[in-house]
C-alpha cells in the first residue's frame, strides 16, 4: 500500500472455555496479547505503513453470551497497552464491542484503511486467536484495476494454554464466596506518590483512621461516614538524610496499638532518612515518642512482650536484605534471622486472643511464604506483587491474604483474596500498581475492610481503594 494514514480495526471474538486449567509462565491472556502484538508488528513493518492508528474492537460470540464482557475488557486493556507502546503504531482507538459492518463504517468515517477481525476460542486446553487483515480503502489505481473489494489481505494465528484466570473471568472455577459479596471502590485520588499505608484507631473513638506515608510527610485521614477527611499533615523534613540515596522513594509504616491502651501508634522509617520514629496522636497532631534506627516491618506480642521485626534495605534499592532482626520494643537490639532470599514485603497478623501470629513475606521472585517461629518460610502463593496484606476480613481469627499481581509498567494491577488457601475473589479494577495493603474496622461496628494504595504508571499520583463486603 502507498504511504498513507491507516486505521486498523481489530475485532476479537471469544469462544467458551470448558476444560481444566493449565499453568503458564505468564497469565494466558497476557501471553496471547504478547504473541498477537508481535505478529502485528511484523506485518506493519513489512508493509512499511506509516502513522498507523489502530481502532480496537473486542466482542464475544454466542458460546459465551452473558459472560464475554469480563474477558473482552481484560484483553482489550492488554492490547491497548501493548499497541500504544509500539514504535510502529501511532495511536489506538478502542471501539468497544461494536463489530461487523457498523465497526467498518465507523472506522471508515475515522479515515480507516484496514480492518483486522480476530476470533478467540478454546480447543481442549488451548486458547487460540485467529485474525484477518482486510483493506477498507483501496488506492485509486488499484480501484481502476479491480473495483471489487479483495477481502482479507493477511491471516495469522496465535495460541497458548488456558489457565485459572480464564476460568475465574468466566466464573467457571470460582469457589463459593465464604466472605460474602465483595465491593472494590476508589476512595480518593492524590497527586503524589504513596509509599505505604496503615489503619488503626489513633484517637480512641470508635473506628479506624487511615495513615499514609509519603516521601516528605505523613497524613492522617478519617473515613467515618464514607467520605475521606484529612485530619493532619505531619512533615518529615526535619529527619536527617542518609548518604545513600534509593532508586525509588521507599519506606515502611505500621499502625499498631502495641501497649493495648485503645489508641494505636504509628511506626515508620523512610529508607533514605537516618532515623524513623514512633508517633502518637495528641488530639490534633502527631508527636514523636521514640526514634527508630532501623525499618520496622512487623509488630506482634510474644509472651505478652511486644516484638518488632526490623529490616535492612539493600543500599540504593527499594527492597530488603535477607537478614532481619527481631527485638523487644524496650531493647536496642535483638536476635538476627536470615530468610531464604531478599524480599519486597514482610507483614504480620496476630489473632485477637494472641494465640497465633501470621508472618508472611514476598521475595524478589514473587513467592509469598508464611514464616514459622524460626523465620523459615513455607511457600503458600506464587506470582505475587509487592502489595500484600494479612487481614482477618471475616473475624474468625484466621486471616485472609490480600495480594497483588506483578504487572508490567502501565498495565492495570490485579488484587486477589485468598482464604484458607483458596482464591475466593479477584478483580482487575485497579488503576496503577498496588504498593501497600492494610485492614481495619472503619466505623467500630466489627466490619473489617481493607484499604489499598496504587501508584499510577507515571509514579506521580496515587489512588486509595476500599475493599470490603
Secondary structure as the mmCIF struct_conf table of DSSP 4:
data_model
#
loop_
_struct_conf.conf_type_id
_struct_conf.id
_struct_conf.beg_label_comp_id
_struct_conf.beg_label_asym_id
_struct_conf.beg_label_seq_id
_struct_conf.end_label_comp_id
_struct_conf.end_label_asym_id
_struct_conf.end_label_seq_id
BEND BEND1 UNK A 3 UNK A 3
STRN STRN1 UNK A 6 UNK A 14
BEND BEND2 UNK A 19 UNK A 19
BEND BEND3 UNK A 25 UNK A 26
HELX_RH_AL_P HELX_RH_AL_P1 UNK A 28 UNK A 47
TURN_TY1_P TURN_TY1_P1 UNK A 48 UNK A 48
BEND BEND4 UNK A 51 UNK A 51
STRN STRN2 UNK A 52 UNK A 60
HELX_RH_3T_P HELX_RH_3T_P1 UNK A 62 UNK A 64
TURN_TY1_P TURN_TY1_P2 UNK A 65 UNK A 67
HELX_RH_AL_P HELX_RH_AL_P2 UNK A 68 UNK A 84
TURN_TY1_P TURN_TY1_P3 UNK A 85 UNK A 85
BEND BEND5 UNK A 87 UNK A 88
STRN STRN3 UNK A 89 UNK A 94
TURN_TY1_P TURN_TY1_P4 UNK A 96 UNK A 97
HELX_RH_AL_P HELX_RH_AL_P3 UNK A 100 UNK A 109
TURN_TY1_P TURN_TY1_P5 UNK A 110 UNK A 111
STRN STRN4 UNK A 114 UNK A 123
TURN_TY1_P TURN_TY1_P6 UNK A 124 UNK A 125
STRN STRN5 UNK A 126 UNK A 135
BEND BEND6 UNK A 136 UNK A 137
HELX_RH_AL_P HELX_RH_AL_P4 UNK A 140 UNK A 145
BEND BEND7 UNK A 148 UNK A 148
STRN STRN6 UNK A 152 UNK A 161
HELX_RH_AL_P HELX_RH_AL_P5 UNK A 164 UNK A 170
TURN_TY1_P TURN_TY1_P7 UNK A 171 UNK A 171
BEND BEND8 UNK A 172 UNK A 173
HELX_LH_PP_P HELX_LH_PP_P1 UNK A 174 UNK A 176
TURN_TY1_P TURN_TY1_P8 UNK A 178 UNK A 179
STRN STRN7 UNK A 183 UNK A 190
BEND BEND9 UNK A 191 UNK A 192
STRN STRN8 UNK A 196 UNK A 200
BEND BEND10 UNK A 202 UNK A 207
HELX_LH_PP_P HELX_LH_PP_P2 UNK A 208 UNK A 208
STRN STRN9 UNK A 209 UNK A 213
BEND BEND11 UNK A 215 UNK A 216
STRN STRN10 UNK A 217 UNK A 222
HELX_RH_3T_P HELX_RH_3T_P2 UNK A 224 UNK A 226
BEND BEND12 UNK A 227 UNK A 227
STRN STRN11 UNK A 229 UNK A 235
TURN_TY1_P TURN_TY1_P9 UNK A 237 UNK A 238
BEND BEND13 UNK A 239 UNK A 239
HELX_LH_PP_P HELX_LH_PP_P3 UNK A 240 UNK A 240
STRN STRN12 UNK A 241 UNK A 241
HELX_LH_PP_P HELX_LH_PP_P4 UNK A 242 UNK A 242
BEND BEND14 UNK A 243 UNK A 244
HELX_LH_PP_P HELX_LH_PP_P5 UNK A 245 UNK A 246
BEND BEND15 UNK A 247 UNK A 248
STRN STRN13 UNK A 251 UNK A 256
TURN_TY1_P TURN_TY1_P10 UNK A 258 UNK A 259
BEND BEND16 UNK A 261 UNK A 262
STRN STRN14 UNK A 265 UNK A 270
TURN_TY1_P TURN_TY1_P11 UNK A 271 UNK A 272
STRN STRN15 UNK A 273 UNK A 273
BEND BEND17 UNK A 274 UNK A 274
STRN STRN16 UNK A 276 UNK A 281
BEND BEND18 UNK A 283 UNK A 285
STRN STRN17 UNK A 286 UNK A 292
BEND BEND19 UNK A 293 UNK A 294
STRN STRN18 UNK A 295 UNK A 302
TURN_TY1_P TURN_TY1_P12 UNK A 303 UNK A 304
STRN STRN19 UNK A 305 UNK A 313
HELX_LH_PP_P HELX_LH_PP_P6 UNK A 314 UNK A 314
TURN_TY1_P TURN_TY1_P13 UNK A 315 UNK A 316
BEND BEND20 UNK A 317 UNK A 319
STRN STRN20 UNK A 320 UNK A 328
TURN_TY1_P TURN_TY1_P14 UNK A 329 UNK A 330
BEND BEND21 UNK A 331 UNK A 332
STRN STRN21 UNK A 335 UNK A 338
BEND BEND22 UNK A 340 UNK A 341
STRN STRN22 UNK A 343 UNK A 350
TURN_TY1_P TURN_TY1_P15 UNK A 352 UNK A 353
BEND BEND23 UNK A 354 UNK A 355
STRN STRN23 UNK A 357 UNK A 363
TURN_TY1_P TURN_TY1_P16 UNK A 364 UNK A 365
BEND BEND24 UNK A 366 UNK A 366
STRN STRN24 UNK A 368 UNK A 371
TURN_TY1_P TURN_TY1_P17 UNK A 373 UNK A 374
STRN STRN25 UNK A 377 UNK A 381
BEND BEND25 UNK A 383 UNK A 383
BEND BEND26 UNK A 386 UNK A 386
STRN STRN26 UNK A 388 UNK A 391
TURN_TY1_P TURN_TY1_P18 UNK A 393 UNK A 394
BEND BEND27 UNK A 395 UNK A 398
HELX_LH_PP_P HELX_LH_PP_P7 UNK A 399 UNK A 399
STRN STRN27 UNK A 400 UNK A 404
TURN_TY1_P TURN_TY1_P19 UNK A 409 UNK A 410
BEND BEND28 UNK A 411 UNK A 411
HELX_LH_PP_P HELX_LH_PP_P8 UNK A 412 UNK A 412
STRN STRN28 UNK A 413 UNK A 419
TURN_TY1_P TURN_TY1_P20 UNK A 420 UNK A 421
STRN STRN29 UNK A 422 UNK A 430
BEND BEND29 UNK A 432 UNK A 432
STRN STRN30 UNK A 433 UNK A 441
BEND BEND30 UNK A 442 UNK A 446
STRN STRN31 UNK A 448 UNK A 455
TURN_TY1_P TURN_TY1_P21 UNK A 457 UNK A 458
BEND BEND31 UNK A 459 UNK A 460
STRN STRN32 UNK A 462 UNK A 468
#
